[in-house]
Amino acid sequence: MKLVILACLAAVAVAAPQEVRPIVNVLLDERVDQGDGNFNYALETDHGINMKAVGTPGSQGQVNIQGSYWMPREDGGYEEVRYVADEFGVRYESPLLPTPHPNPAHVEELLRIAERQRAEGITFE
């Protein structure tokens, strides 16, 4: 009886769908790290993965990074996403990113008034 159960379990394990992973060929893999915050790397594969980054020491002890990577578009093409990470935070730039709605006219007018008041030395507490 135990042998039959063991044989059934083995049959189920063999019949289970196996995950097939596509082979990704690395076309470019360059990495340089000087150990002092200076580094750069570039990676490119035949499946469209494309990443680059350069790091430099920052003014406040952090490592500043400028880089880019490619994102697939719905039409099958790719779009570049560029980024900067430094003492001011992380900033991304790409046509793929949503943009904020423009300010209404009254908000723009209020911002101009506030800027003029700051230039004239007017402050509110």
C-alpha positions in Angstrom: 0.0 0.0 0.0 2.8 2.4 0.9 4.5 1.6 -2.4 1.4 2.5 -4.4 1.0 5.8 -2.6 4.7 6.6 -3.1 4.4 5.7 -6.8 1.3 8.0 -7.1 3.1 10.9 -5.5 6.1 10.4 -7.8 3.8 10.3 -10.8 2.1 13.6 -9.7 5.5 15.2 -9.2 6.7 14.2 -12.6 3.5 15.2 -14.3 3.4 18.7 -12.7 4.0 21.5 -15.2 7.6 22.5 -15.3 8.5 26.2 -15.5 10.5 27.0 -18.7 12.7 30.0 -18.4 13.9 31.7 -21.6 17.6 32.0 -21.9 18.8 35.6 -21.7 22.1 36.4 -23.3 24.1 39.2 -21.8 25.5 41.4 -24.5 27.2 43.9 -22.2 28.2 43.7 -18.6 30.6 46.4 -17.4 31.2 47.2 -13.8 33.8 49.4 -12.1 33.8 50.3 -8.4 36.6 52.2 -7.0 35.4 51.8 -3.4 35.2 55.5 -2.6 31.7 56.2 -4.0 33.0 56.4 -7.6 31.5 53.6 -9.7 29.8 52.9 -13.0 28.0 50.0 -14.6 26.3 49.1 -17.8 24.2 46.1 -18.5 22.5 45.1 -21.7 20.8 41.8 -22.7 19.2 40.5 -25.9 15.8 40.7 -24.3 15.9 44.5 -24.2 17.2 45.0 -20.6 19.4 48.1 -20.8 20.7 49.9 -17.6 23.5 52.4 -17.0 24.6 54.3 -13.9 27.5 56.4 -12.7 28.1 57.2 -9.0 30.2 59.9 -7.5 30.8 61.0 -3.8 28.3 63.6 -2.6 28.7 66.7 -0.6 27.0 65.3 2.5 28.5 61.8 2.6 26.1 60.2 0.2 26.8 58.7 -3.2 25.2 60.7 -6.0 23.9 58.5 -8.9 23.0 59.4 -12.4 21.6 56.6 -14.5 19.0 55.4 -17.0 17.1 52.2 -17.9 14.7 51.2 -20.7 11.0 50.4 -20.2 8.9 48.5 -22.7 6.1 50.4 -24.4 2.7 48.9 -25.4 3.7 49.1 -29.1 6.7 46.8 -28.5 9.3 49.6 -28.5 11.2 50.9 -25.5 11.4 54.3 -23.7 14.3 55.6 -21.7 13.8 56.6 -18.0 16.6 58.8 -16.7 17.2 59.5 -13.0 19.4 61.4 -10.6 19.7 60.5 -6.9 21.6 63.0 -4.7 21.3 65.2 -1.6 18.1 66.7 -3.1 16.4 63.3 -3.4 15.5 61.2 -6.5 14.3 62.8 -9.7 13.0 60.8 -12.7 12.6 62.1 -16.3 10.7 60.2 -19.0 7.8 60.7 -21.4 6.3 57.6 -19.7 5.8 59.5 -16.4 2.5 61.2 -15.7 2.6 65.0 -15.6 0.6 67.1 -13.2 -2.4 69.1 -14.3 -1.6 72.8 -14.9 -2.6 75.2 -12.1 -5.8 77.1 -12.5 -5.5 80.8 -13.5 -6.3 82.0 -9.9 -3.6 79.9 -8.4 -1.0 81.2 -10.9 -2.1 84.8 -9.9 -1.8 84.0 -6.2 1.7 82.6 -6.8 2.7 85.8 -8.7 1.4 87.9 -5.8 3.3 85.8 -3.2 6.5 86.1 -5.2 6.1 89.9 -5.5 5.5 90.2 -1.8 8.6 88.1 -1.0 10.7 90.3 -3.4 9.4 93.4 -1.5 10.4 91.9 1.8 6.8 91.3 3.0 6.5 88.4 5.4 3.6 86.8 7.3 3.9 85.0 10.5 
